[in-house]
């Protein structure tokens, strides 16, 4: 991988894990993961929709 000092690692921002977005009060939450054969194939939201 080519190393440049442009704030990126490959196609990702260097601080990708340091920036945590803050959801507002109307944001839905993931309540349940739906798995099939060990793989996550969907999710259920706090409004009961997937």
N, CA, C and O atoms as a CHARMM CRD file, in Angstrom:
* protein
*
  200
    1    1 UNK  N      0.84000  -1.17800   0.00000 PROA 1      0.00000
    2    1 UNK  CA     0.00000   0.00000   0.00000 PROA 1      0.00000
    3    1 UNK  C      0.88500   1.24100   0.00000 PROA 1      0.00000
    4    1 UNK  O      1.86500   1.32600   0.74000 PROA 1      0.00000
    5    2 UNK  N      0.53000   2.17100  -0.81900 PROA 2      0.00000
    6    2 UNK  CA     1.27800   3.42600  -0.89200 PROA 2      0.00000
    7    2 UNK  C      0.94700   4.27400   0.33400 PROA 2      0.00000
    8    2 UNK  O     -0.22100   4.43300   0.68800 PROA 2      0.00000
    9    3 UNK  N      1.97700   4.81700   0.97700 PROA 3      0.00000
   10    3 UNK  CA     1.77500   5.62300   2.17000 PROA 3      0.00000
   11    3 UNK  C      1.87000   7.09400   1.78600 PROA 3      0.00000
   12    3 UNK  O      2.89300   7.55600   1.28000 PROA 3      0.00000
   13    4 UNK  N      0.78500   7.81900   2.03500 PROA 4      0.00000
   14    4 UNK  CA     0.74300   9.25500   1.78500 PROA 4      0.00000
   15    4 UNK  C      0.28000   9.93100   3.06700 PROA 4      0.00000
   16    4 UNK  O     -0.38600   9.30300   3.89000 PROA 4      0.00000
   17    5 UNK  N      0.61500  11.17300   3.24400 PROA 5      0.00000
   18    5 UNK  CA     0.18300  11.92100   4.41900 PROA 5      0.00000
   19    5 UNK  C     -1.01600  12.78700   4.04800 PROA 5      0.00000
   20    5 UNK  O     -0.95300  14.01400   4.12500 PROA 5      0.00000
   21    6 UNK  N     -2.12700  12.12900   3.63900 PROA 6      0.00000
   22    6 UNK  CA    -3.31700  12.86700   3.23300 PROA 6      0.00000
   23    6 UNK  C     -4.50400  12.60100   4.15000 PROA 6      0.00000
   24    6 UNK  O     -5.63900  12.92700   3.80200 PROA 6      0.00000
   25    7 UNK  N     -4.24800  12.00500   5.33500 PROA 7      0.00000
   26    7 UNK  CA    -5.32300  11.70900   6.26900 PROA 7      0.00000
   27    7 UNK  C     -6.09000  10.45100   5.92100 PROA 7      0.00000
   28    7 UNK  O     -7.14500  10.19600   6.50000 PROA 7      0.00000
   29    8 UNK  N     -5.58000   9.65100   4.97900 PROA 8      0.00000
   30    8 UNK  CA    -6.28300   8.45000   4.54700 PROA 8      0.00000
   31    8 UNK  C     -5.40100   7.22400   4.73400 PROA 8      0.00000
   32    8 UNK  O     -4.17500   7.31200   4.66400 PROA 8      0.00000
   33    9 UNK  N     -6.03800   6.07800   4.97300 PROA 9      0.00000
   34    9 UNK  CA    -5.38900   4.77400   4.93500 PROA 9      0.00000
   35    9 UNK  C     -6.15100   3.99600   3.88200 PROA 9      0.00000
   36    9 UNK  O     -7.27200   3.55300   4.13300 PROA 9      0.00000
   37   10 UNK  N     -5.57000   3.82300   2.71800 PROA 10     0.00000
   38   10 UNK  CA    -6.31000   3.23900   1.60300 PROA 10     0.00000
   39   10 UNK  C     -7.44600   4.17300   1.24400 PROA 10     0.00000
   40   10 UNK  O     -7.21800   5.34700   0.95500 PROA 10     0.00000
   41   11 UNK  N     -8.68300   3.65800   1.25900 PROA 11     0.00000
   42   11 UNK  CA    -9.85300   4.48900   0.97800 PROA 11     0.00000
   43   11 UNK  C    -10.56800   4.94600   2.24800 PROA 11     0.00000
   44   11 UNK  O    -11.61500   5.58900   2.16900 PROA 11     0.00000
   45   12 UNK  N    -10.00900   4.61700   3.43300 PROA 12     0.00000
   46   12 UNK  CA   -10.63600   4.96300   4.70100 PROA 12     0.00000
   47   12 UNK  C     -9.95300   6.16600   5.33700 PROA 12     0.00000
   48   12 UNK  O     -8.74900   6.36800   5.17700 PROA 12     0.00000
   49   13 UNK  N    -10.73300   6.96000   6.05900 PROA 13     0.00000
   50   13 UNK  CA   -10.15100   8.05500   6.81900 PROA 13     0.00000
   51   13 UNK  C     -9.27300   7.49400   7.92600 PROA 13     0.00000
   52   13 UNK  O     -9.59700   6.46200   8.51400 PROA 13     0.00000
   53   14 UNK  N     -8.17600   8.15800   8.21000 PROA 14     0.00000
   54   14 UNK  CA    -7.25900   7.68800   9.24400 PROA 14     0.00000
   55   14 UNK  C     -7.94300   7.64900  10.61500 PROA 14     0.00000
   56   14 UNK  O     -7.63700   6.77400  11.42500 PROA 14     0.00000
   57   15 UNK  N     -8.85000   8.56900  10.88400 PROA 15     0.00000
   58   15 UNK  CA    -9.51700   8.61600  12.18500 PROA 15     0.00000
   59   15 UNK  C    -10.90700   7.97600  12.14100 PROA 15     0.00000
   60   15 UNK  O    -11.80500   8.39300  12.87300 PROA 15     0.00000
   61   16 UNK  N    -11.08600   6.97300  11.29200 PROA 16     0.00000
   62   16 UNK  CA   -12.39500   6.34000  11.09700 PROA 16     0.00000
   63   16 UNK  C    -12.98300   5.83000  12.40700 PROA 16     0.00000
   64   16 UNK  O    -14.19900   5.89500  12.59200 PROA 16     0.00000
   65   17 UNK  N    -12.15800   5.32500  13.32000 PROA 17     0.00000
   66   17 UNK  CA   -12.65900   4.79700  14.58700 PROA 17     0.00000
   67   17 UNK  C    -12.65600   5.82500  15.70200 PROA 17     0.00000
   68   17 UNK  O    -13.08800   5.52200  16.81500 PROA 17     0.00000
   69   18 UNK  N    -12.18800   7.01200  15.43900 PROA 18     0.00000
   70   18 UNK  CA   -12.14400   8.04900  16.45900 PROA 18     0.00000
   71   18 UNK  C    -13.35800   8.96000  16.39500 PROA 18     0.00000
   72   18 UNK  O    -13.68900   9.61500  17.38300 PROA 18     0.00000
   73   19 UNK  N    -14.01900   9.01200  15.26600 PROA 19     0.00000
   74   19 UNK  CA   -15.18600   9.86900  15.09700 PROA 19     0.00000
   75   19 UNK  C    -16.43600   9.02600  15.30300 PROA 19     0.00000
   76   19 UNK  O    -16.71700   8.11900  14.51900 PROA 19     0.00000
   77   20 UNK  N    -17.18600   9.32500  16.35800 PROA 20     0.00000
   78   20 UNK  CA   -18.40400   8.58000  16.66200 PROA 20     0.00000
   79   20 UNK  C    -19.58100   9.53700  16.50200 PROA 20     0.00000
   80   20 UNK  O    -19.71000  10.49600  17.26200 PROA 20     0.00000
   81   21 UNK  N    -20.44500   9.27800  15.51000 PROA 21     0.00000
   82   21 UNK  CA   -21.57800  10.18300  15.30300 PROA 21     0.00000
   83   21 UNK  C    -22.57500  10.10700  16.46100 PROA 21     0.00000
   84   21 UNK  O    -22.73000   9.05500  17.08000 PROA 21     0.00000
   85   22 UNK  N    -23.23800  11.20500  16.74700 PROA 22     0.00000
   86   22 UNK  CA   -24.24300  11.27200  17.80400 PROA 22     0.00000
   87   22 UNK  C    -25.62400  11.31100  17.14800 PROA 22     0.00000
   88   22 UNK  O    -25.97300  12.30700  16.51400 PROA 22     0.00000
   89   23 UNK  N    -26.42600  10.23000  17.29100 PROA 23     0.00000
   90   23 UNK  CA   -27.76300  10.23600  16.71200 PROA 23     0.00000
   91   23 UNK  C    -28.68300  11.18300  17.47600 PROA 23     0.00000
   92   23 UNK  O    -28.51400  11.38600  18.67800 PROA 23     0.00000
   93   24 UNK  N    -29.66000  11.76200  16.77300 PROA 24     0.00000
   94   24 UNK  CA   -30.61200  12.61900  17.47400 PROA 24     0.00000
   95   24 UNK  C    -31.70000  11.75700  18.12600 PROA 24     0.00000
   96   24 UNK  O    -31.70000  10.53500  17.97900 PROA 24     0.00000
   97   25 UNK  N    -32.62300  12.40000  18.84500 PROA 25     0.00000
   98   25 UNK  CA   -33.63800  11.67000  19.61500 PROA 25     0.00000
   99   25 UNK  C    -34.60700  10.88200  18.74200 PROA 25     0.00000
  100   25 UNK  O    -35.23300   9.93800  19.22400 PROA 25     0.00000
  101   26 UNK  N    -34.74700  11.24900  17.46600 PROA 26     0.00000
  102   26 UNK  CA   -35.69100  10.55300  16.58800 PROA 26     0.00000
  103   26 UNK  C    -35.06300   9.34600  15.88600 PROA 26     0.00000
  104   26 UNK  O    -35.74100   8.65100  15.12900 PROA 26     0.00000
  105   27 UNK  N    -33.78700   9.09300  16.12800 PROA 27     0.00000
  106   27 UNK  CA   -33.10000   7.97100  15.46300 PROA 27     0.00000
  107   27 UNK  C    -33.64200   6.63400  15.96800 PROA 27     0.00000
  108   27 UNK  O    -33.87800   6.45800  17.16300 PROA 27     0.00000
  109   28 UNK  N    -33.83200   5.70300  15.04300 PROA 28     0.00000
  110   28 UNK  CA   -34.28100   4.35800  15.40100 PROA 28     0.00000
  111   28 UNK  C    -33.09700   3.54300  15.90800 PROA 28     0.00000
  112   28 UNK  O    -31.95000   3.80700  15.54700 PROA 28     0.00000
  113   29 UNK  N    -33.38400   2.55800  16.74100 PROA 29     0.00000
  114   29 UNK  CA   -32.34400   1.68000  17.27000 PROA 29     0.00000
  115   29 UNK  C    -32.52900   0.27900  16.70200 PROA 29     0.00000
  116   29 UNK  O    -33.65500  -0.14600  16.44400 PROA 29     0.00000
  117   30 UNK  N    -31.42800  -0.43600  16.50800 PROA 30     0.00000
  118   30 UNK  CA   -31.49900  -1.84000  16.10000 PROA 30     0.00000
  119   30 UNK  C    -31.74800  -2.65700  17.35700 PROA 30     0.00000
  120   30 UNK  O    -30.94700  -2.63100  18.29100 PROA 30     0.00000
  121   31 UNK  N    -32.87500  -3.39200  17.38000 PROA 31     0.00000
  122   31 UNK  CA   -33.26400  -4.17300  18.55700 PROA 31     0.00000
  123   31 UNK  C    -32.88300  -5.64000  18.44200 PROA 31     0.00000
  124   31 UNK  O    -32.61500  -6.29900  19.44700 PROA 31     0.00000
  125   32 UNK  N    -32.85900  -6.15400  17.20900 PROA 32     0.00000
  126   32 UNK  CA   -32.61000  -7.58200  17.03400 PROA 32     0.00000
  127   32 UNK  C    -31.91600  -7.80800  15.69000 PROA 32     0.00000
  128   32 UNK  O    -32.30900  -7.23700  14.67300 PROA 32     0.00000
  129   33 UNK  N    -30.88000  -8.64900  15.70000 PROA 33     0.00000
  130   33 UNK  CA   -30.24800  -9.07800  14.46300 PROA 33     0.00000
  131   33 UNK  C    -30.90900 -10.36100  14.00000 PROA 33     0.00000
  132   33 UNK  O    -31.22400 -11.23100  14.81200 PROA 33     0.00000
  133   34 UNK  N    -31.12000 -10.48300  12.69900 PROA 34     0.00000
  134   34 UNK  CA   -31.70700 -11.69200  12.12500 PROA 34     0.00000
  135   34 UNK  C    -30.57900 -12.45100  11.44500 PROA 34     0.00000
  136   34 UNK  O    -29.93600 -11.94200  10.52700 PROA 34     0.00000
  137   35 UNK  N    -30.34500 -13.68300  11.90800 PROA 35     0.00000
  138   35 UNK  CA   -29.24000 -14.48800  11.38100 PROA 35     0.00000
  139   35 UNK  C    -29.76500 -15.70400  10.64800 PROA 35     0.00000
  140   35 UNK  O    -30.81600 -16.24800  10.98800 PROA 35     0.00000
  141   36 UNK  N    -29.02100 -16.12100   9.63900 PROA 36     0.00000
  142   36 UNK  CA   -29.30000 -17.35800   8.91300 PROA 36     0.00000
  143   36 UNK  C    -27.96900 -18.05900   8.70300 PROA 36     0.00000
  144   36 UNK  O    -27.07200 -17.51100   8.06400 PROA 36     0.00000
  145   37 UNK  N    -27.83800 -19.25300   9.23000 PROA 37     0.00000
  146   37 UNK  CA   -26.59600 -20.03800   9.14400 PROA 37     0.00000
  147   37 UNK  C    -25.39800 -19.26400   9.69100 PROA 37     0.00000
  148   37 UNK  O    -24.29000 -19.36700   9.16500 PROA 37     0.00000
  149   38 UNK  N    -25.62500 -18.49800  10.73800 PROA 38     0.00000
  150   38 UNK  CA   -24.54100 -17.75900  11.38000 PROA 38     0.00000
  151   38 UNK  C    -24.24300 -16.40300  10.77100 PROA 38     0.00000
  152   38 UNK  O    -23.46600 -15.63600  11.34100 PROA 38     0.00000
  153   39 UNK  N    -24.84000 -16.08400   9.62500 PROA 39     0.00000
  154   39 UNK  CA   -24.61300 -14.79000   8.97300 PROA 39     0.00000
  155   39 UNK  C    -25.75600 -13.83800   9.29200 PROA 39     0.00000
  156   39 UNK  O    -26.91700 -14.24800   9.31900 PROA 39     0.00000
  157   40 UNK  N    -25.43900 -12.57700   9.53300 PROA 40     0.00000
  158   40 UNK  CA   -26.47300 -11.56800   9.74900 PROA 40     0.00000
  159   40 UNK  C    -27.08900 -11.23700   8.39500 PROA 40     0.00000
  160   40 UNK  O    -26.39300 -10.80300   7.47700 PROA 40     0.00000
  161   41 UNK  N    -28.40700 -11.44500   8.27600 PROA 41     0.00000
  162   41 UNK  CA   -29.09900 -11.19500   7.01200 PROA 41     0.00000
  163   41 UNK  C    -30.11900 -10.06900   7.13100 PROA 41     0.00000
  164   41 UNK  O    -30.73400  -9.68000   6.13800 PROA 41     0.00000
  165   42 UNK  N    -30.30000  -9.54600   8.33500 PROA 42     0.00000
  166   42 UNK  CA   -31.24500  -8.45100   8.52800 PROA 42     0.00000
  167   42 UNK  C    -31.24800  -7.99100   9.96400 PROA 42     0.00000
  168   42 UNK  O    -30.43300  -8.42600  10.77700 PROA 42     0.00000
  169   43 UNK  N    -32.18100  -7.10000  10.26700 PROA 43     0.00000
  170   43 UNK  CA   -32.29000  -6.55600  11.61500 PROA 43     0.00000
  171   43 UNK  C    -33.70800  -6.06800  11.83900 PROA 43     0.00000
  172   43 UNK  O    -34.44100  -5.79600  10.88800 PROA 43     0.00000
  173   44 UNK  N    -34.08900  -5.96000  13.10400 PROA 44     0.00000
  174   44 UNK  CA   -35.38800  -5.40200  13.47900 PROA 44     0.00000
  175   44 UNK  C    -35.13000  -4.06500  14.15900 PROA 44     0.00000
  176   44 UNK  O    -34.29700  -3.96200  15.05900 PROA 44     0.00000
  177   45 UNK  N    -35.85200  -3.05000  13.72000 PROA 45     0.00000
  178   45 UNK  CA   -35.69300  -1.71200  14.28300 PROA 45     0.00000
  179   45 UNK  C    -36.64800  -1.49300  15.44800 PROA 45     0.00000
  180   45 UNK  O    -37.57700  -2.27300  15.65600 PROA 45     0.00000
  181   46 UNK  N    -36.41000  -0.42200  16.20700 PROA 46     0.00000
  182   46 UNK  CA   -37.21600  -0.12800  17.38100 PROA 46     0.00000
  183   46 UNK  C    -38.67500   0.17400  17.03300 PROA 46     0.00000
  184   46 UNK  O    -39.52500   0.17900  17.92300 PROA 46     0.00000
  185   47 UNK  N    -38.98000   0.42400  15.76200 PROA 47     0.00000
  186   47 UNK  CA   -40.36900   0.61900  15.34600 PROA 47     0.00000
  187   47 UNK  C    -40.96000  -0.67500  14.80200 PROA 47     0.00000
  188   47 UNK  O    -42.00200  -0.65800  14.14700 PROA 47     0.00000
  189   48 UNK  N    -40.29100  -1.80500  15.07300 PROA 48     0.00000
  190   48 UNK  CA   -40.71000  -3.17800  14.68100 PROA 48     0.00000
  191   48 UNK  C    -40.65100  -3.44800  13.19000 PROA 48     0.00000
  192   48 UNK  O    -41.22700  -4.43400  12.72900 PROA 48     0.00000
  193   49 UNK  N    -39.97400  -2.60800  12.42100 PROA 49     0.00000
  194   49 UNK  CA   -39.82800  -2.85700  10.99600 PROA 49     0.00000
  195   49 UNK  C    -38.41600  -3.35200  10.71400 PROA 49     0.00000
  196   49 UNK  O    -37.48800  -3.06500  11.47100 PROA 49     0.00000
  197   50 UNK  N    -38.25200  -4.10900   9.60700 PROA 50     0.00000
  198   50 UNK  CA   -36.91000  -4.56100   9.23100 PROA 50     0.00000
  199   50 UNK  C    -36.64600  -4.24600   7.78000 PROA 50     0.00000
  200   50 UNK  O    -35.56700  -4.54800   7.26900 PROA 50     0.00000
